Amino acid sequence: MEFPLIDTVYVLEIAGTFTFAISGVSTAYDKRFDLMGVIIIAFVTAVGGGTVRDMMIGVEPVTWLTDTNIVITIAAAVVMSFFFLNSILKLKRALFLFDTIGLGLFTVLGMERAFEMGLNPLTAVIMGTVSAVFGGVIRDLLCGSIPLIFGGTIYAFNCVAGGFLYVALLSAGVAQQISMAVVVLSIITARTLAVKFNWSLPAIR
């Protein structure tokens, strides 16, 4: 049984927003920010990448300005995080998983937004990567940390590889919902393995 594509894309957006918001809350907590600081970091982590993407491809106004469900989702994630904060912080793997799931979801979501605007596959891969990583970039900069895309274990590269895999699957005639699921799971798996085995791209010396 297949569900309408538009519903699938929207579910991805809500799920990705929720997971990235919780990731932002955990980062802000580690930095000992006050309540307003936590809310701001959760917000920019959740919608920062999508905002940059929408501005680049000419979506006006940006998505979250016209969809109150996105703002409600972020608020719900912040509230839930405070109720279960101790449990979440004890599960370091869960915190990593929230960020990794968001990475996979927003890569596919960003590409779908680009395709809706009639952009070519290469540009769609770039927009998927921007959508997935720039919320984290803004979060890390505001928190005074070096963004993950600039070093350490493989991060943005997983989104690029996942984006090309998505294009290949669609070109091969694989159903879009199945392609989405395969790509999201591939990015999550690749990111997890990269951290576990400390894989990284060569550093410039």
Buried (B, 14 or more C-beta within 10 A) or exposed (E): EEEEEEEBBBBBBBBBBBBBBBBBBBBBBEBEBEEEBBBBBBBBBBBBBBBBBBEBBEBEEBBBBEBEEBBEBBBBBBEBBEEEBEEBBEEEEEBBBBBBBBBBBBBBBBBBBBBEBEBEBEBBBBBBBBBBBBBBBBBBEBBEEEBBBEEBBBBBBBBBBBBBBBBEBBEEEBEBBEBBBBBBEBBBEBBBEBBEEEBEEEEEE
